[in-house]
Amino acid sequence: MKPAWSFALALAVSSVGQALADDLVSVYQQALSGDPKLKAAGLKLNIGTAQKEQSFGEFLPQVTATGNWSHNDQTVSGSGREVNTTYPGKRYYISVNQSLVDLAKFWNWRRAKETENVYIEEQIEAEKRADRRCGRALL
């Protein structure tokens, strides 16, 4: 009877320990997801990434397309008769511009890339600080 009792007790304690561990993990995850400093660092990183992508877009070709359609009727009266003339018109225009070397755009892109790297480092530091704060609170 003693081995059955000890087995039941061990089973009950291990399941309680597992439930407690699951609860601590979920509490830890909730604490990290609700940390305002961690959220702010994540948003700054998103902004830095968007700025880098926008500055890279300046390197892409610029395309402009224009279309024009017109229809003109002219009536000329004189010497006892009228002359009707029609002037239909269509015009299309496409322009593609690509600069070969633009140092201002290049430096703008480099600056945005470095800003993103700074924000990545800030995100990592915020995660480490949040881990330490949550770890201390759970202990």
DSSP file with accessible surface (Angstrom, degrees, kcal/mol):
  #  RESIDUE AA STRUCTURE BP1 BP2  ACC     N-H-->O    O-->H-N    N-H-->O    O-->H-N    TCO  KAPPA ALPHA  PHI   PSI    X-CA   Y-CA   Z-CA
    1    1 A M     >        0   0  196      0, 0.0     4,-2.1     0, 0.0     5,-0.2   0.000 360.0 360.0 360.0 -35.3    0.0    0.0    0.0
    2    2 A K  H  >  +     0   0  173      1,-0.2     4,-2.4     2,-0.2     5,-0.2   0.907 360.0  49.9 -61.6 -44.9    2.9    2.3    0.8
    3    3 A P  H  > S+     0   0   96      0, 0.0     4,-2.2     0, 0.0    -1,-0.2   0.899 111.2  49.9 -63.2 -36.2    4.3    2.3   -2.8
    4    4 A A  H  > S+     0   0   65      2,-0.2     4,-2.3     1,-0.2    -2,-0.2   0.916 111.6  48.8 -66.5 -40.4    0.9    3.1   -4.3
    5    5 A W  H  X S+     0   0  179     -4,-2.1     4,-2.3     2,-0.2    -1,-0.2   0.928 112.8  46.4 -65.1 -45.1    0.4    6.0   -1.9
    6    6 A S  H  X S+     0   0   65     -4,-2.4     4,-2.6     2,-0.2    -1,-0.2   0.879 111.5  52.8 -67.1 -35.6    3.8    7.4   -2.6
    7    7 A F  H  X S+     0   0  143     -4,-2.2     4,-2.5    -5,-0.2    -2,-0.2   0.938 110.4  47.2 -64.7 -43.3    3.2    7.0   -6.4
    8    8 A A  H  X S+     0   0   50     -4,-2.3     4,-2.4     2,-0.2    -2,-0.2   0.912 113.2  48.9 -64.8 -40.7   -0.1    8.9   -6.1
    9    9 A L  H  X S+     0   0   99     -4,-2.3     4,-2.6     2,-0.2     5,-0.2   0.931 111.6  48.7 -65.3 -43.3    1.6   11.6   -4.1
   10   10 A A  H  X S+     0   0   60     -4,-2.6     4,-2.4     1,-0.2    -2,-0.2   0.904 111.7  50.0 -63.6 -39.9    4.4   12.0   -6.6
   11   11 A L  H  X S+     0   0  101     -4,-2.5     4,-2.0     2,-0.2    -2,-0.2   0.931 111.8  47.7 -64.8 -42.9    2.0   12.1   -9.5
   12   12 A A  H  X S+     0   0   50     -4,-2.4     4,-2.1     1,-0.2    -2,-0.2   0.926 113.3  47.5 -65.5 -42.7   -0.1   14.8   -7.7
   13   13 A V  H  X S+     0   0   93     -4,-2.6     4,-2.6     1,-0.2    -1,-0.2   0.914 110.9  51.0 -67.0 -40.2    3.0   16.9   -6.9
   14   14 A S  H  X S+     0   0   70     -4,-2.4     4,-2.2    -5,-0.2    -1,-0.2   0.902 110.7  48.5 -67.5 -35.8    4.4   16.7  -10.4
   15   15 A S  H  X S+     0   0   68     -4,-2.0     4,-2.4     2,-0.2    -1,-0.2   0.897 112.1  48.9 -71.7 -35.3    1.2   17.8  -12.0
   16   16 A V  H  X S+     0   0   98     -4,-2.1     4,-2.7     2,-0.2     5,-0.2   0.926 111.1  50.7 -66.7 -42.0    0.9   20.7   -9.6
   17   17 A G  H  X S+     0   0   37     -4,-2.6     4,-2.4     2,-0.2    -2,-0.2   0.910 110.8  48.8 -60.5 -40.9    4.5   21.6  -10.4
   18   18 A Q  H  X S+     0   0  113     -4,-2.2     4,-2.5     2,-0.2    -2,-0.2   0.922 111.4  49.1 -66.8 -41.8    3.7   21.5  -14.1
   19   19 A A  H  X S+     0   0   48     -4,-2.4     4,-2.3     2,-0.2    -2,-0.2   0.911 112.1  49.0 -63.9 -40.3    0.6   23.7  -13.7
   20   20 A L  H  X S+     0   0  102     -4,-2.7     4,-2.6     2,-0.2    -2,-0.2   0.919 110.7  50.4 -64.9 -40.9    2.6   26.2  -11.6
   21   21 A A  H  X S+     0   0   42     -4,-2.4     4,-2.4     2,-0.2    -2,-0.2   0.915 110.7  49.3 -64.5 -41.4    5.4   26.2  -14.3
   22   22 A D  H  X S+     0   0   88     -4,-2.5     4,-2.3     1,-0.2    -1,-0.2   0.913 112.0  49.0 -63.7 -40.0    2.8   26.8  -17.0
   23   23 A D  H  X S+     0   0   96     -4,-2.3     4,-2.7     2,-0.2    -2,-0.2   0.906 110.6  49.8 -67.1 -40.1    1.3   29.6  -15.0
   24   24 A L  H  X S+     0   0   79     -4,-2.6     4,-2.7     2,-0.2    -2,-0.2   0.908 111.0  49.9 -65.3 -38.9    4.7   31.3  -14.3
   25   25 A V  H  X S+     0   0   83     -4,-2.4     4,-2.7     2,-0.2    -2,-0.2   0.933 112.6  46.5 -65.2 -43.2    5.5   31.1  -18.0
   26   26 A S  H  X S+     0   0   49     -4,-2.3     4,-2.4     2,-0.2    -2,-0.2   0.907 112.9  49.6 -67.1 -37.8    2.2   32.7  -19.0
   27   27 A V  H  X S+     0   0   67     -4,-2.7     4,-2.5     2,-0.2    -2,-0.2   0.927 111.6  49.8 -63.8 -42.1    2.6   35.4  -16.3
   28   28 A Y  H  X S+     0   0   57     -4,-2.7     4,-2.3     2,-0.2    -2,-0.2   0.931 111.2  48.3 -61.4 -45.8    6.1   36.0  -17.6
   29   29 A Q  H  X S+     0   0  108     -4,-2.7     4,-2.4     1,-0.2    -1,-0.2   0.897 111.9  49.7 -63.6 -39.6    4.9   36.3  -21.2
   30   30 A Q  H  X S+     0   0  131     -4,-2.4     4,-1.5     2,-0.2    -1,-0.2   0.904 109.3  51.8 -66.4 -39.0    2.1   38.7  -20.1
   31   31 A A  H  < S+     0   0   44     -4,-2.5     4,-0.4     1,-0.2    -2,-0.2   0.920 112.1  46.2 -64.9 -40.0    4.5   40.8  -18.2
   32   32 A L  H >< S+     0   0   27     -4,-2.3     3,-1.0     1,-0.2    -2,-0.2   0.907 111.8  50.6 -68.4 -40.0    6.8   41.1  -21.3
   33   33 A S  H 3< S+     0   0   78     -4,-2.4    -1,-0.2     1,-0.2    -2,-0.2   0.762 112.8  47.2 -71.5 -21.0    3.9   41.8  -23.6
   34   34 A G  T 3< S+     0   0   46     -4,-1.5    -1,-0.2    -5,-0.2    -2,-0.2   0.419  79.6 118.6 -99.2   3.8    2.7   44.6  -21.3
   35   35 A D    <>  -     0   0   19     -3,-1.0     4,-2.2    -4,-0.4     5,-0.2  -0.559  51.0-157.9 -74.2 117.5    6.0   46.3  -20.8
   36   36 A P  H  > S+     0   0   92      0, 0.0     4,-2.6     0, 0.0     5,-0.2   0.864  90.5  53.0 -67.4 -33.6    5.7   49.9  -22.1
   37   37 A K  H  > S+     0   0  129      2,-0.2     4,-2.2     1,-0.2     5,-0.2   0.902 110.1  47.9 -68.1 -37.9    9.5   50.4  -22.6
   38   38 A L  H  > S+     0   0   25      2,-0.2     4,-2.1     1,-0.2    -1,-0.2   0.907 112.4  49.3 -67.8 -40.0    9.7   47.2  -24.6
   39   39 A K  H  X S+     0   0  124     -4,-2.2     4,-2.4     2,-0.2    -2,-0.2   0.920 110.5  50.6 -64.1 -42.3    6.7   48.3  -26.7
   40   40 A A  H  X S+     0   0   48     -4,-2.6     4,-2.4     1,-0.2    -2,-0.2   0.915 109.7  50.1 -63.0 -41.7    8.3   51.7  -27.3
   41   41 A A  H  X S+     0   0   10     -4,-2.2     4,-2.1     1,-0.2    -1,-0.2   0.904 110.5  50.6 -64.3 -38.4   11.6   50.1  -28.4
   42   42 A G  H  X S+     0   0   18     -4,-2.1     4,-2.1     2,-0.2    -2,-0.2   0.905 110.5  48.7 -65.2 -39.8    9.7   47.9  -30.8
   43   43 A L  H  X S+     0   0  109     -4,-2.4     4,-2.3     2,-0.2    -2,-0.2   0.903 109.5  52.0 -68.1 -39.4    7.8   50.8  -32.3
   44   44 A K  H  X S+     0   0   80     -4,-2.4     4,-2.6     1,-0.2    -1,-0.2   0.906 108.9  51.5 -62.0 -39.3   11.1   52.8  -32.7
   45   45 A L  H  X S+     0   0   36     -4,-2.1     4,-2.5    74,-0.2    -2,-0.2   0.917 108.4  50.9 -64.0 -41.2   12.6   49.8  -34.5
   46   46 A N  H  X S+     0   0  105     -4,-2.1     4,-2.2     1,-0.2    -1,-0.2   0.907 111.2  48.7 -61.4 -41.4    9.5   49.7  -36.9
   47   47 A I  H  X S+     0   0   92     -4,-2.3     4,-2.6     2,-0.2    -2,-0.2   0.928 110.9  50.1 -64.7 -44.6   10.0   53.4  -37.6
   48   48 A G  H  X S+     0   0    0     -4,-2.6     4,-2.1     1,-0.2    68,-0.3   0.907 110.8  49.3 -61.5 -40.3   13.7   53.0  -38.3
   49   49 A T  H  X S+     0   0   36     -4,-2.5     4,-2.4     2,-0.2    -1,-0.2   0.922 111.3  49.3 -65.2 -42.1   13.0   50.1  -40.6
   50   50 A A  H  X S+     0   0   43     -4,-2.2     4,-2.4     1,-0.2    -2,-0.2   0.906 110.1  51.2 -64.7 -39.7   10.4   52.1  -42.5
   51   51 A Q  H  X S+     0   0   84     -4,-2.6     4,-2.4     2,-0.2    -1,-0.2   0.902 109.8  49.9 -64.8 -39.4   12.7   55.0  -42.8
   52   52 A K  H  X S+     0   0   58     -4,-2.1     4,-2.0    60,-0.3    -2,-0.2   0.932 111.7  48.0 -64.2 -43.2   15.5   52.8  -44.2
   53   53 A E  H  X S+     0   0  127     -4,-2.4     4,-1.6     1,-0.2    -2,-0.2   0.892 112.1  49.9 -65.2 -38.4   13.1   51.3  -46.8
   54   54 A Q  H  X S+     0   0  142     -4,-2.4     4,-0.7     1,-0.2    -1,-0.2   0.917 110.1  49.5 -66.1 -42.3   11.9   54.8  -47.8
   55   55 A S  H >< S+     0   0    5     -4,-2.4     3,-0.7     1,-0.2     4,-0.3   0.855 108.9  53.0 -67.9 -31.4   15.4   56.1  -48.3
   56   56 A F  H >< S+     0   0  106     -4,-2.0     3,-1.9     1,-0.2     4,-0.4   0.862  98.6  65.3 -68.9 -31.5   16.3   53.0  -50.4
   57   57 A G  H >< S+     0   0   27     -4,-1.6     3,-1.0     1,-0.3    -1,-0.2   0.746  87.3  69.7 -62.1 -22.1   13.2   53.8  -52.6
   58   58 A E  T << S+     0   0   70     -3,-0.7    -1,-0.3    -4,-0.7    -2,-0.2   0.741  92.0  59.9 -67.4 -21.1   14.9   57.0  -53.6
   59   59 A F  T <  S+     0   0   57     -3,-1.9    -1,-0.2    -4,-0.3    -2,-0.2   0.688  87.6  94.4 -76.9 -19.6   17.4   54.9  -55.6
   60   60 A L  S <  S-     0   0   94     -3,-1.0    39,-0.2    -4,-0.4    -3,-0.0  -0.336  90.3 -89.7 -74.2 154.8   14.7   53.4  -57.7
   61   61 A P        -     0   0   67      0, 0.0     2,-0.6     0, 0.0    37,-0.2  -0.315  35.5-129.1 -63.0 146.5   13.8   54.9  -61.1
   62   62 A Q  E     -A   97   0A 100     35,-3.0    35,-2.8    -3,-0.1     2,-0.5  -0.881  24.9-164.1 -98.9 124.3   11.2   57.6  -61.2
   63   63 A V  E     -A   96   0A 100     -2,-0.6     2,-0.4    33,-0.2    33,-0.2  -0.924   8.8-177.1-115.0 132.1    8.4   56.9  -63.8
   64   64 A T  E     -A   95   0A  71     31,-3.0    31,-3.2    -2,-0.5     2,-0.4  -0.995   1.8-175.7-127.1 131.6    6.0   59.5  -65.0
   65   65 A A  E     +A   94   0A  75     -2,-0.4     2,-0.4    29,-0.2    29,-0.2  -0.993   3.2 177.6-129.8 135.7    3.2   58.8  -67.5
   66   66 A T  E     -A   93   0A  76     27,-3.1    27,-2.8    -2,-0.4     2,-0.3  -0.997   5.8-170.5-137.1 140.1    0.8   61.3  -69.0
   67   67 A G  E     -A   92   0A  55     -2,-0.4     2,-0.4    25,-0.2    25,-0.2  -0.975   2.0-173.9-130.7 147.2   -2.0   60.9  -71.5
   68   68 A N  E     -A   91   0A  74     23,-2.5    23,-2.7    -2,-0.3     2,-0.4  -0.996   3.7-177.9-142.9 133.3   -4.1   63.5  -73.4
   69   69 A W  E     +A   90   0A 172     -2,-0.4     2,-0.3    21,-0.2    21,-0.2  -0.998  11.1 170.0-131.3 133.5   -7.0   63.1  -75.7
   70   70 A S  E     -A   89   0A  43     19,-3.0    19,-3.1    -2,-0.4     2,-0.4  -0.981  19.0-164.1-142.1 156.8   -8.7   66.0  -77.4
   71   71 A H  E     -A   88   0A  95     -2,-0.3     2,-0.4    17,-0.2    -2,-0.0  -0.955  13.9-176.0-142.9 116.9  -11.4   66.5  -80.1
   72   72 A N  E     -A   87   0A  92     15,-1.8    15,-3.5    -2,-0.4     2,-0.4  -0.959   8.8-163.4-120.3 134.1  -11.8   69.9  -81.8
   73   73 A D  E     -A   86   0A 113     -2,-0.4     2,-0.4    13,-0.2    13,-0.2  -0.957   7.6-169.2-113.4 134.7  -14.4   71.0  -84.4
   74   74 A Q  E     -A   85   0A  88     11,-3.5    11,-3.5    -2,-0.4     2,-0.5  -0.988   4.8-167.3-126.0 130.6  -13.9   74.1  -86.5
   75   75 A T  E     -A   84   0A  79     -2,-0.4     2,-0.5     9,-0.2     9,-0.2  -0.975   4.5-167.9-117.6 122.4  -16.5   75.6  -88.7
   76   76 A V  E     -A   83   0A  71      7,-3.1     7,-3.0    -2,-0.5     2,-0.4  -0.947   4.1-166.4-112.6 124.0  -15.4   78.3  -91.2
   77   77 A S  E     +A   82   0A  82     -2,-0.5     2,-0.3     5,-0.2     5,-0.2  -0.901  29.7 115.2-108.8 139.0  -18.1   80.4  -92.9
   78   78 A G  E >   +A   81   0A  39      3,-2.1     3,-1.8    -2,-0.4    -2,-0.1  -0.821  56.6  26.4 168.3 154.4  -17.4   82.5  -95.9
   79   79 A S  T 3  S-     0   0  116      1,-0.3     3,-0.1    -2,-0.3    -2,-0.0   0.846 126.5 -54.7  47.0  42.7  -18.1   83.1  -99.5
   80   80 A G  T 3  S+     0   0   87      1,-0.1     2,-0.3     0, 0.0    -1,-0.3   0.538 120.5  78.6  80.3   5.6  -21.5   81.4  -99.3
   81   81 A R  E <   -A   78   0A 171     -3,-1.8    -3,-2.1     2,-0.0     2,-0.4  -0.982  65.1-134.1-144.8 158.7  -20.4   78.1  -97.9
   82   82 A E  E     -A   77   0A 133     -2,-0.3     2,-0.5    -5,-0.2    -5,-0.2  -0.916  12.9-158.3-112.6 138.9  -19.4   76.5  -94.5
   83   83 A V  E     -A   76   0A  57     -7,-3.0    -7,-3.1    -2,-0.4     2,-0.5  -0.975   5.1-160.0-119.0 121.2  -16.4   74.3  -94.1
   84   84 A N  E     -A   75   0A 113     -2,-0.5     2,-0.4    -9,-0.2    -9,-0.2  -0.896  11.4-177.6-101.0 128.9  -16.4   71.9  -91.1
   85   85 A T  E     -A   74   0A  47    -11,-3.5   -11,-3.5    -2,-0.5     2,-0.4  -0.986  10.7-155.7-127.9 136.9  -13.0   70.6  -90.0
   86   86 A T  E     -A   73   0A  74     -2,-0.4   -13,-0.2   -13,-0.2    -2,-0.0  -0.932   4.1-167.9-114.3 135.4  -12.3   68.1  -87.2
   87   87 A Y  E     -A   72   0A 118    -15,-3.5   -15,-1.8    -2,-0.4     2,-0.2  -0.856   7.8-172.8-122.6  91.9   -9.0   67.9  -85.4
   88   88 A P  E     -A   71   0A  97      0, 0.0     2,-0.4     0, 0.0   -17,-0.2  -0.619  10.0-168.4 -80.3 147.4   -8.8   64.8  -83.2
   89   89 A G  E     +A   70   0A  23    -19,-3.1   -19,-3.0    -2,-0.2     2,-0.4  -0.996  17.5 175.1-142.8 138.1   -5.7   64.6  -81.1
   90   90 A K  E     +A   69   0A 150     -2,-0.4     2,-0.4   -21,-0.2   -21,-0.2  -0.998   7.4 175.9-136.7 137.1   -4.1   61.9  -78.9
   91   91 A R  E     -A   68   0A 164    -23,-2.7   -23,-2.5    -2,-0.4     2,-0.4  -0.986   6.2-173.3-145.2 134.0   -0.8   62.3  -77.1
   92   92 A Y  E     -A   67   0A 177     -2,-0.4     2,-0.4   -25,-0.2   -25,-0.2  -0.965   3.5-174.9-126.0 144.5    1.0   59.9  -74.8
   93   93 A Y  E     +A   66   0A 133    -27,-2.8   -27,-3.1    -2,-0.4     2,-0.4  -0.987   5.4 178.3-144.0 125.8    4.1   60.7  -72.8
   94   94 A I  E     -A   65   0A 127     -2,-0.4     2,-0.4   -29,-0.2   -29,-0.2  -0.998   6.6-174.6-128.4 132.0    6.2   58.4  -70.6
   95   95 A S  E     -A   64   0A  22    -31,-3.2   -31,-3.0    -2,-0.4     2,-0.5  -0.990   7.0-171.0-129.5 134.0    9.3   59.5  -68.8
   96   96 A V  E     -A   63   0A  90     -2,-0.4     2,-0.4   -33,-0.2   -33,-0.2  -0.992   8.3-172.8-124.7 123.1   11.8   57.3  -66.8
   97   97 A N  E     +A   62   0A  95    -35,-2.8   -35,-3.0    -2,-0.5     2,-0.4  -0.964   8.7 170.9-119.0 134.2   14.5   59.0  -64.8
   98   98 A Q        -     0   0   93     -2,-0.4     2,-0.3   -37,-0.2   -39,-0.1  -0.953  22.7-144.5-142.1 118.7   17.3   57.3  -63.0
   99   99 A S        -     0   0   47     -2,-0.4     3,-0.2   -39,-0.2    -2,-0.0  -0.640   3.4-155.1 -81.6 139.3   20.3   59.1  -61.5
  100  100 A L  S    S+     0   0  168     -2,-0.3     2,-0.4     1,-0.3    -1,-0.1   0.927  81.4  13.6 -78.6 -47.0   23.6   57.2  -61.7
  101  101 A V        +     0   0  119      4,-0.0     2,-0.4     5,-0.0    -1,-0.3  -0.977  62.6 162.4-135.0 120.2   25.3   58.8  -58.8
  102  102 A D     >  -     0   0   60     -2,-0.4     4,-2.0    -3,-0.2     3,-0.2  -0.855  12.1-174.4-136.7  98.0   23.5   60.9  -56.1
  103  103 A L  H  > S+     0   0  106     -2,-0.4     4,-2.9     1,-0.2     5,-0.3   0.837  83.0  59.3 -65.7 -32.3   25.5   61.2  -53.0
  104  104 A A  H  > S+     0   0   72      1,-0.2     4,-2.0     2,-0.2    -1,-0.2   0.930 108.8  44.6 -62.6 -43.1   22.8   63.0  -51.1
  105  105 A K  H  > S+     0   0   49      2,-0.2     4,-2.2     1,-0.2    -1,-0.2   0.894 113.0  52.0 -66.3 -39.7   20.5   60.0  -51.6
  106  106 A F  H  X S+     0   0   69     -4,-2.0     4,-2.5     1,-0.2    -2,-0.2   0.940 111.4  45.3 -62.4 -46.4   23.3   57.6  -50.7
  107  107 A W  H  X S+     0   0  132     -4,-2.9     4,-2.5     1,-0.2    -1,-0.2   0.860 110.7  54.5 -68.5 -32.8   24.1   59.4  -47.4
  108  108 A N  H  X S+     0   0   46     -4,-2.0     4,-2.2    -5,-0.3    -1,-0.2   0.926 110.1  46.9 -63.4 -42.6   20.4   59.6  -46.5
  109  109 A W  H  X S+     0   0   53     -4,-2.2     4,-2.4   -54,-0.2    -2,-0.2   0.922 112.0  50.0 -65.7 -43.4   20.2   55.9  -47.0
  110  110 A R  H  X S+     0   0  102     -4,-2.5     4,-2.5     2,-0.2    -2,-0.2   0.905 110.6  50.1 -61.3 -41.7   23.3   55.3  -44.9
  111  111 A R  H  X S+     0   0  151     -4,-2.5     4,-2.4     2,-0.2    -1,-0.2   0.925 111.5  48.0 -63.4 -42.8   22.0   57.5  -42.1
  112  112 A A  H  X S+     0   0    8     -4,-2.2     4,-2.2     2,-0.2   -60,-0.3   0.890 111.1  51.7 -65.9 -36.2   18.7   55.7  -42.1
  113  113 A K  H  X S+     0   0   81     -4,-2.4     4,-2.1     2,-0.2    -2,-0.2   0.921 110.9  46.9 -66.6 -42.0   20.5   52.3  -42.0
  114  114 A E  H  X S+     0   0  101     -4,-2.5     4,-2.2     2,-0.2    -2,-0.2   0.888 110.2  53.4 -66.9 -37.7   22.6   53.4  -39.0
  115  115 A T  H  X S+     0   0   40     -4,-2.4     4,-2.3     1,-0.2    -1,-0.2   0.917 107.9  50.7 -62.3 -41.6   19.5   54.7  -37.2
  116  116 A E  H  X S+     0   0   20     -4,-2.2     4,-2.2   -68,-0.3    -2,-0.2   0.914 108.4  52.3 -62.5 -41.2   17.9   51.3  -37.7
  117  117 A N  H  X S+     0   0   63     -4,-2.1     4,-2.2     2,-0.2    -1,-0.2   0.896 108.7  50.5 -62.0 -39.7   21.0   49.6  -36.3
  118  118 A V  H  X S+     0   0   74     -4,-2.2     4,-2.4     1,-0.2    -1,-0.2   0.927 110.5  49.5 -62.8 -42.9   20.8   51.9  -33.2
  119  119 A Y  H  X S+     0   0   51     -4,-2.3     4,-2.2     2,-0.2    -2,-0.2   0.848 107.7  54.4 -66.6 -32.4   17.1   51.0  -32.8
  120  120 A I  H  X S+     0   0   59     -4,-2.2     4,-2.3     2,-0.2    -1,-0.2   0.938 109.5  47.4 -64.5 -44.6   17.9   47.3  -33.1
  121  121 A E  H  X S+     0   0  114     -4,-2.2     4,-2.5     1,-0.2    -2,-0.2   0.901 111.2  51.1 -63.2 -40.5   20.4   47.7  -30.2
  122  122 A E  H  X S+     0   0   68     -4,-2.4     4,-2.5     2,-0.2    -1,-0.2   0.883 108.8  52.1 -63.8 -37.4   17.9   49.6  -28.2
  123  123 A Q  H  X S+     0   0   29     -4,-2.2     4,-2.3     2,-0.2    -2,-0.2   0.928 110.1  48.1 -63.5 -44.3   15.4   46.8  -28.7
  124  124 A I  H  X S+     0   0   60     -4,-2.3     4,-2.3     1,-0.2    -2,-0.2   0.927 112.9  48.0 -63.1 -44.5   17.8   44.2  -27.6
  125  125 A E  H  X S+     0   0   76     -4,-2.5     4,-2.6     1,-0.2    -1,-0.2   0.899 110.6  51.4 -64.0 -39.6   18.7   46.2  -24.5
  126  126 A A  H  X S+     0   0    7     -4,-2.5     4,-2.5     2,-0.2    -1,-0.2   0.894 109.8  50.3 -64.7 -38.6   15.0   46.8  -23.7
  127  127 A E  H  X S+     0   0   85     -4,-2.3     4,-2.5     2,-0.2    -2,-0.2   0.918 111.1  48.6 -64.6 -42.0   14.4   43.0  -24.0
  128  128 A K  H  X S+     0   0  101     -4,-2.3     4,-2.4     2,-0.2    -2,-0.2   0.927 112.8  47.3 -64.1 -44.2   17.3   42.3  -21.6
  129  129 A R  H  X S+     0   0  100     -4,-2.6     4,-2.8     1,-0.2    -2,-0.2   0.911 112.5  49.5 -63.8 -40.6   16.1   44.9  -19.1
  130  130 A A  H  X S+     0   0    0     -4,-2.5     4,-2.9     1,-0.2     5,-0.3   0.906 109.9  51.6 -65.6 -39.6   12.5   43.5  -19.2
  131  131 A D  H  X S+     0   0   66     -4,-2.5     4,-2.6     1,-0.2    -1,-0.2   0.922 111.8  46.8 -60.8 -44.0   13.8   40.0  -18.8
  132  132 A R  H  X S+     0   0  122     -4,-2.4     4,-2.4     2,-0.2     5,-0.2   0.924 114.0  47.2 -65.2 -43.8   15.7   41.1  -15.7
  133  133 A R  H  X S+     0   0   84     -4,-2.8     4,-2.1     1,-0.2    -2,-0.2   0.942 116.4  43.6 -63.4 -44.7   12.8   43.0  -14.2
  134  134 A C  H  X S+     0   0   15     -4,-2.9     4,-2.1     1,-0.2    -1,-0.2   0.895 113.0  52.7 -68.5 -38.4   10.3   40.1  -14.8
  135  135 A G  H  X S+     0   0   27     -4,-2.6     4,-1.5    -5,-0.3    -1,-0.2   0.920 110.9  46.4 -62.9 -42.7   12.8   37.6  -13.6
  136  136 A R  H  < S+     0   0  167     -4,-2.4    -1,-0.2     1,-0.2    -2,-0.2   0.894 112.2  51.2 -66.2 -38.2   13.3   39.5  -10.3
  137  137 A A  H  < S+     0   0   87     -4,-2.1    -1,-0.2     1,-0.2    -2,-0.2   0.869 110.6  48.3 -68.4 -35.2    9.6   40.0   -9.9
  138  138 A L  H  <        0   0   69     -4,-2.1    -1,-0.2    -5,-0.1    -2,-0.2   0.758 360.0 360.0 -77.1 -24.6    8.9   36.3  -10.4
  139  139 A L     <        0   0  184     -4,-1.5    -2,-0.2    -5,-0.2    -3,-0.1   0.821 360.0 360.0 -79.8 360.0   11.6   35.2   -7.9
